[in-house]
Amino acid sequence: MGELTDKIKGNINEALGKIKQSSSDPETQADGKVQELKGKAQQTMGKVKGALGDDI
Protein backbone atom coordinates (compact mmCIF):
# COMPACT_ATOMS: atom_id res chain seq x y z
CA MET A 1 0.00 0.00 0.00
CA GLY A 2 1.14 3.49 -0.68
CA GLU A 3 1.45 6.44 1.57
CA LEU A 4 -1.85 8.00 0.56
CA THR A 5 -3.75 4.71 0.80
CA ASP A 6 -2.50 4.14 4.36
CA LYS A 7 -3.46 7.64 5.41
CA ILE A 8 -6.96 7.36 3.92
CA LYS A 9 -7.62 3.93 5.45
CA GLY A 10 -6.28 5.23 8.76
CA ASN A 11 -8.64 8.20 8.72
CA ILE A 12 -11.60 5.94 7.92
CA ASN A 13 -10.77 3.44 10.66
CA GLU A 14 -10.22 6.19 13.20
CA ALA A 15 -13.56 7.82 12.36
CA LEU A 16 -15.46 4.51 12.45
CA GLY A 17 -13.81 3.66 15.76
CA LYS A 18 -14.95 6.94 17.29
CA ILE A 19 -18.49 6.29 16.07
CA LYS A 20 -18.50 2.80 17.59
CA GLN A 21 -17.29 4.20 20.91
CA SER A 22 -20.46 6.27 21.19
CA SER A 23 -22.52 3.06 21.32
CA SER A 24 -24.16 1.95 24.55
CA ASP A 25 -22.90 -1.62 24.06
CA PRO A 26 -19.59 -2.17 25.93
CA GLU A 27 -18.36 -4.72 23.38
CA THR A 28 -18.96 -2.31 20.50
CA GLN A 29 -17.21 0.44 22.46
CA ALA A 30 -14.17 -1.81 22.94
CA ASP A 31 -14.16 -2.69 19.24
CA GLY A 32 -14.28 1.03 18.49
CA LYS A 33 -11.22 1.73 20.63
CA VAL A 34 -9.30 -1.01 18.85
CA GLN A 35 -10.38 0.26 15.43
CA GLU A 36 -9.41 3.82 16.32
CA LEU A 37 -5.94 2.67 17.40
CA LYS A 38 -5.61 0.67 14.18
CA GLY A 39 -6.44 3.83 12.24
CA LYS A 40 -3.82 5.83 14.08
CA ALA A 41 -1.24 3.13 13.35
CA GLN A 42 -2.16 3.16 9.65
CA GLN A 43 -1.78 6.93 9.52
CA THR A 44 1.63 6.67 11.17
CA MET A 45 2.68 4.03 8.65
CA GLY A 46 1.59 6.35 5.86
CA LYS A 47 3.72 9.14 7.29
CA VAL A 48 6.72 6.82 7.58
CA LYS A 49 6.27 5.67 4.00
CA GLY A 50 6.06 9.30 2.92
CA ALA A 51 9.31 10.10 4.67
CA LEU A 52 11.20 6.99 3.51
CA GLY A 53 9.46 6.26 0.24
CA ASP A 54 6.96 3.52 -0.58
CA ASP A 55 9.72 0.89 -0.78
CA ILE A 56 9.32 -0.25 2.83
Backbone atoms as SQL, in Angstrom:
CREATE TABLE atoms (id INTEGER PRIMARY KEY, chain TEXT, resi INTEGER, resn TEXT, atom TEXT, x REAL, y REAL, z REAL);
INSERT INTO atoms VALUES
  (1, 'A', 1, 'MET', 'N', 0.837, -1.179, 0.000),
  (2, 'A', 1, 'MET', 'CA', 0.000, 0.000, 0.000),
  (3, 'A', 1, 'MET', 'C', 0.879, 1.237, 0.000),
  (4, 'A', 2, 'GLY', 'N', 0.400, 2.247, -0.626),
  (5, 'A', 2, 'GLY', 'CA', 1.138, 3.486, -0.682),
  (6, 'A', 2, 'GLY', 'C', 0.840, 4.394, 0.487),
  (7, 'A', 3, 'GLU', 'N', 1.590, 5.452, 0.498),
  (8, 'A', 3, 'GLU', 'CA', 1.455, 6.443, 1.574),
  (9, 'A', 3, 'GLU', 'C', 0.030, 6.979, 1.673),
  (10, 'A', 4, 'LEU', 'N', -0.517, 7.409, 0.560),
  (11, 'A', 4, 'LEU', 'CA', -1.850, 8.004, 0.558),
  (12, 'A', 4, 'LEU', 'C', -2.915, 6.985, 0.959),
  (13, 'A', 5, 'THR', 'N', -2.787, 5.767, 0.474),
  (14, 'A', 5, 'THR', 'CA', -3.749, 4.707, 0.804),
  (15, 'A', 5, 'THR', 'C', -3.764, 4.447, 2.304),
  (16, 'A', 6, 'ASP', 'N', -2.583, 4.364, 2.907),
  (17, 'A', 6, 'ASP', 'CA', -2.505, 4.136, 4.356),
  (18, 'A', 6, 'ASP', 'C', -3.151, 5.273, 5.133),
  (19, 'A', 7, 'LYS', 'N', -2.900, 6.493, 4.706),
  (20, 'A', 7, 'LYS', 'CA', -3.463, 7.642, 5.414),
  (21, 'A', 7, 'LYS', 'C', -4.988, 7.666, 5.305),
  (22, 'A', 8, 'ILE', 'N', -5.511, 7.363, 4.113),
  (23, 'A', 8, 'ILE', 'CA', -6.961, 7.357, 3.917),
  (24, 'A', 8, 'ILE', 'C', -7.610, 6.259, 4.748),
  (25, 'A', 9, 'LYS', 'N', -7.060, 5.039, 4.674),
  (26, 'A', 9, 'LYS', 'CA', -7.621, 3.935, 5.455),
  (27, 'A', 9, 'LYS', 'C', -7.520, 4.234, 6.949),
  (28, 'A', 10, 'GLY', 'N', -6.440, 4.866, 7.359),
  (29, 'A', 10, 'GLY', 'CA', -6.277, 5.234, 8.758),
  (30, 'A', 10, 'GLY', 'C', -7.338, 6.220, 9.213),
  (31, 'A', 11, 'ASN', 'N', -7.600, 7.221, 8.383),
  (32, 'A', 11, 'ASN', 'CA', -8.641, 8.197, 8.725),
  (33, 'A', 11, 'ASN', 'C', -10.008, 7.541, 8.823),
  (34, 'A', 12, 'ILE', 'N', -10.303, 6.636, 7.907),
  (35, 'A', 12, 'ILE', 'CA', -11.597, 5.942, 7.922),
  (36, 'A', 12, 'ILE', 'C', -11.730, 5.083, 9.172),
  (37, 'A', 13, 'ASN', 'N', -10.708, 4.295, 9.480),
  (38, 'A', 13, 'ASN', 'CA', -10.772, 3.439, 10.662),
  (39, 'A', 13, 'ASN', 'C', -10.868, 4.252, 11.942),
  (40, 'A', 14, 'GLU', 'N', -10.151, 5.351, 11.996),
  (41, 'A', 14, 'GLU', 'CA', -10.221, 6.189, 13.199),
  (42, 'A', 14, 'GLU', 'C', -11.625, 6.771, 13.374),
  (43, 'A', 15, 'ALA', 'N', -12.214, 7.244, 12.285),
  (44, 'A', 15, 'ALA', 'CA', -13.564, 7.815, 12.359),
  (45, 'A', 15, 'ALA', 'C', -14.599, 6.757, 12.742),
  (46, 'A', 16, 'LEU', 'N', -14.516, 5.580, 12.128),
  (47, 'A', 16, 'LEU', 'CA', -15.461, 4.508, 12.452),
  (48, 'A', 16, 'LEU', 'C', -15.297, 4.060, 13.902),
  (49, 'A', 17, 'GLY', 'N', -14.058, 4.030, 14.371),
  (50, 'A', 17, 'GLY', 'CA', -13.805, 3.663, 15.758),
  (51, 'A', 17, 'GLY', 'C', -14.439, 4.638, 16.735),
  (52, 'A', 18, 'LYS', 'N', -14.345, 5.923, 16.415),
  (53, 'A', 18, 'LYS', 'CA', -14.949, 6.938, 17.286),
  (54, 'A', 18, 'LYS', 'C', -16.473, 6.813, 17.290),
  (55, 'A', 19, 'ILE', 'N', -17.045, 6.490, 16.142),
  (56, 'A', 19, 'ILE', 'CA', -18.493, 6.292, 16.070),
  (57, 'A', 19, 'ILE', 'C', -18.905, 5.096, 16.919),
  (58, 'A', 20, 'LYS', 'N', -18.169, 3.998, 16.822),
  (59, 'A', 20, 'LYS', 'CA', -18.500, 2.795, 17.594),
  (60, 'A', 20, 'LYS', 'C', -18.391, 3.063, 19.093),
  (61, 'A', 21, 'GLN', 'N', -17.465, 3.912, 19.488),
  (62, 'A', 21, 'GLN', 'CA', -17.287, 4.196, 20.908),
  (63, 'A', 21, 'GLN', 'C', -18.475, 4.938, 21.502),
  (64, 'A', 22, 'SER', 'N', -19.285, 5.554, 20.674),
  (65, 'A', 22, 'SER', 'CA', -20.460, 6.268, 21.187),
  (66, 'A', 22, 'SER', 'C', -21.648, 5.331, 21.421),
  (67, 'A', 23, 'SER', 'N', -21.473, 4.059, 21.121),
  (68, 'A', 23, 'SER', 'CA', -22.524, 3.061, 21.320),
  (69, 'A', 23, 'SER', 'C', -22.732, 2.806, 22.817),
  (70, 'A', 24, 'SER', 'N', -23.897, 2.291, 23.149),
  (71, 'A', 24, 'SER', 'CA', -24.164, 1.952, 24.548),
  (72, 'A', 24, 'SER', 'C', -23.705, 0.532, 24.873),
  (73, 'A', 25, 'ASP', 'N', -23.355, -0.244, 23.860),
  (74, 'A', 25, 'ASP', 'CA', -22.899, -1.622, 24.056),
  (75, 'A', 25, 'ASP', 'C', -21.399, -1.635, 24.379),
  (76, 'A', 26, 'PRO', 'N', -21.002, -2.170, 25.536),
  (77, 'A', 26, 'PRO', 'CA', -19.590, -2.169, 25.926),
  (78, 'A', 26, 'PRO', 'C', -18.681, -2.906, 24.940),
  (79, 'A', 27, 'GLU', 'N', -19.173, -3.975, 24.337),
  (80, 'A', 27, 'GLU', 'CA', -18.356, -4.722, 23.380),
  (81, 'A', 27, 'GLU', 'C', -18.096, -3.875, 22.122),
  (82, 'A', 28, 'THR', 'N', -19.109, -3.176, 21.663),
  (83, 'A', 28, 'THR', 'CA', -18.962, -2.306, 20.496),
  (84, 'A', 28, 'THR', 'C', -18.024, -1.146, 20.823),
  (85, 'A', 29, 'GLN', 'N', -18.111, -0.628, 22.044),
  (86, 'A', 29, 'GLN', 'CA', -17.211, 0.445, 22.463),
  (87, 'A', 29, 'GLN', 'C', -15.759, -0.037, 22.442),
  (88, 'A', 30, 'ALA', 'N', -15.527, -1.246, 22.936),
  (89, 'A', 30, 'ALA', 'CA', -14.173, -1.809, 22.943),
  (90, 'A', 30, 'ALA', 'C', -13.670, -2.009, 21.521),
  (91, 'A', 31, 'ASP', 'N', -14.529, -2.521, 20.640),
  (92, 'A', 31, 'ASP', 'CA', -14.159, -2.686, 19.237),
  (93, 'A', 31, 'ASP', 'C', -13.802, -1.337, 18.616),
  (94, 'A', 32, 'GLY', 'N', -14.543, -0.306, 19.001),
  (95, 'A', 32, 'GLY', 'CA', -14.284, 1.031, 18.494),
  (96, 'A', 32, 'GLY', 'C', -12.927, 1.557, 18.908),
  (97, 'A', 33, 'LYS', 'N', -12.538, 1.300, 20.152),
  (98, 'A', 33, 'LYS', 'CA', -11.220, 1.734, 20.626),
  (99, 'A', 33, 'LYS', 'C', -10.113, 1.052, 19.835),
  (100, 'A', 34, 'VAL', 'N', -10.282, -0.256, 19.610),
  (101, 'A', 34, 'VAL', 'CA', -9.298, -1.014, 18.848),
  (102, 'A', 34, 'VAL', 'C', -9.213, -0.478, 17.417),
  (103, 'A', 35, 'GLN', 'N', -10.359, -0.228, 16.808),
  (104, 'A', 35, 'GLN', 'CA', -10.384, 0.263, 15.428),
  (105, 'A', 35, 'GLN', 'C', -9.764, 1.658, 15.330),
  (106, 'A', 36, 'GLU', 'N', -10.011, 2.489, 16.321),
  (107, 'A', 36, 'GLU', 'CA', -9.412, 3.825, 16.323),
  (108, 'A', 36, 'GLU', 'C', -7.885, 3.729, 16.414),
  (109, 'A', 37, 'LEU', 'N', -7.385, 2.859, 17.273),
  (110, 'A', 37, 'LEU', 'CA', -5.938, 2.674, 17.397),
  (111, 'A', 37, 'LEU', 'C', -5.337, 2.121, 16.100),
  (112, 'A', 38, 'LYS', 'N', -6.067, 1.214, 15.461),
  (113, 'A', 38, 'LYS', 'CA', -5.613, 0.671, 14.183),
  (114, 'A', 38, 'LYS', 'C', -5.498, 1.802, 13.159),
  (115, 'A', 39, 'GLY', 'N', -6.475, 2.696, 13.151),
  (116, 'A', 39, 'GLY', 'CA', -6.443, 3.829, 12.240),
  (117, 'A', 39, 'GLY', 'C', -5.261, 4.736, 12.490),
  (118, 'A', 40, 'LYS', 'N', -4.969, 4.987, 13.745),
  (119, 'A', 40, 'LYS', 'CA', -3.820, 5.832, 14.080),
  (120, 'A', 40, 'LYS', 'C', -2.521, 5.176, 13.633),
  (121, 'A', 41, 'ALA', 'N', -2.437, 3.859, 13.790),
  (122, 'A', 41, 'ALA', 'CA', -1.243, 3.131, 13.347),
  (123, 'A', 41, 'ALA', 'C', -1.096, 3.202, 11.824),
  (124, 'A', 42, 'GLN', 'N', -2.211, 3.074, 11.109),
  (125, 'A', 42, 'GLN', 'CA', -2.165, 3.161, 9.649),
  (126, 'A', 42, 'GLN', 'C', -1.712, 4.551, 9.206),
  (127, 'A', 43, 'GLN', 'N', -2.191, 5.571, 9.875),
  (128, 'A', 43, 'GLN', 'CA', -1.777, 6.931, 9.523),
  (129, 'A', 43, 'GLN', 'C', -0.281, 7.124, 9.767),
  (130, 'A', 44, 'THR', 'N', 0.205, 6.574, 10.864),
  (131, 'A', 44, 'THR', 'CA', 1.630, 6.667, 11.170),
  (132, 'A', 44, 'THR', 'C', 2.440, 5.948, 10.103),
  (133, 'A', 45, 'MET', 'N', 1.975, 4.772, 9.692),
  (134, 'A', 45, 'MET', 'CA', 2.679, 4.026, 8.652),
  (135, 'A', 45, 'MET', 'C', 2.712, 4.826, 7.351),
  (136, 'A', 46, 'GLY', 'N', 1.624, 5.502, 7.040),
  (137, 'A', 46, 'GLY', 'CA', 1.592, 6.349, 5.857),
  (138, 'A', 46, 'GLY', 'C', 2.606, 7.477, 5.930),
  (139, 'A', 47, 'LYS', 'N', 2.742, 8.070, 7.109),
  (140, 'A', 47, 'LYS', 'CA', 3.716, 9.141, 7.292),
  (141, 'A', 47, 'LYS', 'C', 5.140, 8.621, 7.148),
  (142, 'A', 48, 'VAL', 'N', 5.395, 7.428, 7.688),
  (143, 'A', 48, 'VAL', 'CA', 6.718, 6.820, 7.579),
  (144, 'A', 48, 'VAL', 'C', 7.028, 6.519, 6.115),
  (145, 'A', 49, 'LYS', 'N', 6.062, 5.953, 5.416),
  (146, 'A', 49, 'LYS', 'CA', 6.268, 5.670, 4.000),
  (147, 'A', 49, 'LYS', 'C', 6.525, 6.954, 3.216),
  (148, 'A', 50, 'GLY', 'N', 5.854, 8.013, 3.587),
  (149, 'A', 50, 'GLY', 'CA', 6.061, 9.296, 2.919),
  (150, 'A', 50, 'GLY', 'C', 7.469, 9.821, 3.145),
  (151, 'A', 51, 'ALA', 'N', 7.981, 9.615, 4.339),
  (152, 'A', 51, 'ALA', 'CA', 9.314, 10.100, 4.666),
  (153, 'A', 51, 'ALA', 'C', 10.412, 9.233, 4.049),
  (154, 'A', 52, 'LEU', 'N', 10.170, 7.911, 3.990),
  (155, 'A', 52, 'LEU', 'CA', 11.196, 6.986, 3.509),
  (156, 'A', 52, 'LEU', 'C', 10.973, 6.532, 2.069),
  (157, 'A', 53, 'GLY', 'N', 9.809, 6.784, 1.560),
  (158, 'A', 53, 'GLY', 'CA', 9.459, 6.265, 0.236),
  (159, 'A', 53, 'GLY', 'C', 8.606, 5.025, 0.395),
  (160, 'A', 54, 'ASP', 'N', 7.886, 4.651, -0.645),
  (161, 'A', 54, 'ASP', 'CA', 6.959, 3.522, -0.578),
  (162, 'A', 54, 'ASP', 'C', 7.659, 2.170, -0.651),
  (163, 'A', 55, 'ASP', 'N', 8.989, 2.140, -0.618),
  (164, 'A', 55, 'ASP', 'CA', 9.722, 0.893, -0.779),
  (165, 'A', 55, 'ASP', 'C', 9.725, 0.023, 0.471),
  (166, 'A', 56, 'ILE', 'N', 9.284, 0.557, 1.598),
  (167, 'A', 56, 'ILE', 'CA', 9.320, -0.252, 2.831),
  (168, 'A', 56, 'ILE', 'C', 8.141, -1.178, 2.915);
